């Protein structure tokens, strides 16, 4: 089984079986009805195949094709940012990858929210390319301190809703 590499458009996962032994020609029957020894360009999921030789001897096996995600299991998340207009570290992105890649091909239904210590929402966006600039919704400067953030999106690679959350300290 080869993981599906997701570009947000087409899956390119592979499930293949190789048989040894048996008598005569071997036929294959996958749970999706395919009859070739390999499935190509398939999405993530569980796949089973039964191989049958010319004497009717059967062997079945299952495997999982996993999906590749643009975000690893331990994403890099900054914990401090300094929106002081010095052209360095002026925006907070919940994941470093958001600032460095075109992720619109990988995700949709994106929301990113920031809350102050009293639970008041101070920032919200549905645009992955838009980071928090340290201003509150009214446009005023947010005070220095620790803020809670929450990000949700639909991962087109796995078709799951992913959630990340954490804290960030704003310093001026």
C-alpha positions as CSV (number, residue, x, y, z in Angstrom):
1,X,0.0,0.0,0.0
2,X,1.3,3.4,-1.0
3,X,0.0,6.5,0.8
4,X,-2.2,8.9,-1.1
5,X,-0.3,12.1,-1.8
6,X,-3.0,14.8,-1.8
7,X,-2.8,17.8,-4.0
8,X,-6.3,18.7,-3.1
9,X,-7.5,17.6,-6.5
10,X,-6.8,14.0,-7.3
11,X,-5.7,11.1,-5.1
12,X,-2.7,9.1,-6.3
13,X,-2.6,6.3,-3.8
14,X,-1.8,2.7,-4.8
15,X,-2.8,-0.7,-3.5
16,X,-1.0,-3.7,-5.1
17,X,-0.7,-7.4,-4.5
18,X,1.9,-9.9,-5.7
19,X,1.2,-13.6,-5.6
20,X,3.7,-16.4,-5.4
21,X,2.8,-20.1,-5.7
22,X,-0.6,-21.3,-6.8
23,X,-1.4,-23.1,-10.0
24,X,-2.0,-21.6,-13.4
25,X,-3.3,-18.1,-13.9
26,X,-4.3,-16.1,-10.8
27,X,-7.4,-13.8,-10.9
28,X,-7.9,-10.9,-8.5
29,X,-11.1,-9.4,-7.1
30,X,-10.9,-6.2,-5.1
31,X,-13.8,-5.1,-2.8
32,X,-14.5,-2.3,-5.2
33,X,-15.0,-4.7,-8.1
34,X,-11.6,-4.2,-9.9
35,X,-9.9,-7.3,-11.2
36,X,-6.3,-6.1,-11.8
37,X,-3.4,-6.9,-9.4
38,X,-3.0,-3.2,-8.5
39,X,-5.3,-0.3,-7.9
40,X,-3.9,3.0,-8.9
41,X,-5.1,6.6,-8.3
42,X,-7.2,5.6,-5.3
43,X,-8.2,7.7,-2.3
44,X,-7.3,6.8,1.2
45,X,-9.2,3.9,2.7
46,X,-9.2,0.2,3.4
47,X,-8.9,-2.2,0.4
48,X,-9.3,-5.9,0.3
49,X,-8.4,-8.3,-2.5
50,X,-9.0,-12.0,-3.0
51,X,-6.5,-13.9,-5.3
52,X,-7.8,-17.2,-6.8
53,X,-5.6,-19.6,-8.8
54,X,-6.9,-21.9,-11.5
55,X,-7.6,-24.7,-9.0
56,X,-9.9,-22.4,-7.0
57,X,-7.4,-21.9,-4.1
58,X,-8.1,-18.5,-2.6
59,X,-6.1,-16.1,-0.5
60,X,-7.5,-12.8,0.8
61,X,-5.6,-9.8,2.3
62,X,-6.6,-6.3,3.3
63,X,-4.6,-3.1,3.7
64,X,-5.0,0.5,4.4
65,X,-4.0,3.3,2.0
66,X,-3.3,6.3,4.3
67,X,-3.5,9.9,3.2
68,X,-0.7,12.5,3.1
69,X,-1.5,15.7,4.8
70,X,0.3,19.0,4.3
71,X,0.5,19.3,8.1
72,X,2.5,16.9,10.1
73,X,1.4,15.4,13.4
74,X,3.5,17.8,15.4
75,X,3.1,21.1,13.5
76,X,5.3,24.1,14.2
77,X,3.2,26.6,16.1
78,X,4.7,29.9,17.3
79,X,4.0,30.9,20.9
80,X,5.0,34.6,20.7
81,X,4.7,37.3,18.1
82,X,5.5,41.0,18.0
83,X,3.2,43.1,15.9
84,X,5.2,46.3,16.2
85,X,5.5,47.1,12.4
86,X,9.2,46.4,12.2
87,X,8.6,44.0,9.3
88,X,9.6,41.0,11.5
89,X,7.1,38.7,13.2
90,X,4.2,41.1,12.7
91,X,1.5,38.5,12.0
92,X,0.5,35.4,13.9
93,X,-0.3,32.3,11.9
94,X,-1.5,29.3,13.9
95,X,0.7,27.0,11.9
96,X,4.0,28.0,10.3
97,X,3.0,26.2,7.1
98,X,0.1,28.7,6.6
99,X,2.6,31.5,6.1
100,X,4.8,29.5,3.8
101,X,2.6,27.6,1.4
102,X,-0.4,27.7,-0.8
103,X,-2.7,25.6,1.3
104,X,-6.0,26.4,-0.5
105,X,-5.4,23.2,-2.5
106,X,-5.4,21.2,0.7
107,X,-8.1,22.7,2.8
108,X,-11.5,24.3,2.8
109,X,-14.1,25.6,5.3
110,X,-11.2,27.3,7.2
111,X,-11.8,29.3,10.4
112,X,-9.2,30.9,12.6
113,X,-10.3,32.7,15.8
114,X,-8.4,34.5,18.6
115,X,-9.8,35.1,22.1
116,X,-8.6,37.3,25.0
117,X,-8.2,36.0,28.5
118,X,-11.9,36.8,29.2
119,X,-13.1,34.7,26.3
120,X,-14.0,37.7,24.1
121,X,-13.3,37.0,20.4
122,X,-10.7,39.6,19.2
123,X,-10.0,38.2,15.7
124,X,-11.6,36.0,13.1
125,X,-10.9,35.0,9.5
126,X,-11.9,32.4,7.0
127,X,-8.9,33.2,4.8
128,X,-5.9,30.9,5.4
129,X,-3.5,33.5,4.0
130,X,-4.6,36.1,6.6
131,X,-2.8,36.1,9.9
132,X,-3.6,38.0,13.1
133,X,-2.0,41.5,13.1
134,X,-2.4,42.1,16.8
135,X,-5.5,44.3,16.4
136,X,-8.9,43.6,17.8
137,X,-12.1,43.4,15.7
138,X,-12.7,47.1,16.2
139,X,-9.3,47.9,14.8
140,X,-7.7,49.0,18.1
141,X,-4.4,47.6,19.2
142,X,-4.7,44.5,21.3
143,X,-3.0,44.7,24.7
144,X,0.1,42.7,25.4
145,X,-0.7,39.3,26.9
146,X,-1.6,35.7,26.3
147,X,-4.4,34.9,23.8
148,X,-6.1,31.6,23.1
149,X,-6.5,30.6,19.4
150,X,-8.6,28.0,17.6
151,X,-8.4,26.9,14.0
152,X,-10.7,24.5,12.2
153,X,-10.7,23.4,8.5
154,X,-11.8,20.5,6.3
155,X,-8.7,18.5,5.2
156,X,-9.2,17.7,1.5
157,X,-6.6,15.0,1.8
158,X,-8.4,13.0,4.4
159,X,-11.9,14.5,4.2
160,X,-11.8,15.0,7.9
161,X,-12.3,18.1,10.0
162,X,-9.1,19.0,11.7
163,X,-8.7,21.3,14.7
164,X,-5.7,22.9,16.2
165,X,-5.7,25.2,19.3
166,X,-3.2,26.8,21.6
167,X,-1.9,30.0,23.2
168,X,0.1,32.8,21.8
169,X,1.7,35.7,23.6
170,X,1.5,39.1,22.0
171,X,4.5,41.4,22.8
172,X,4.9,44.9,21.4
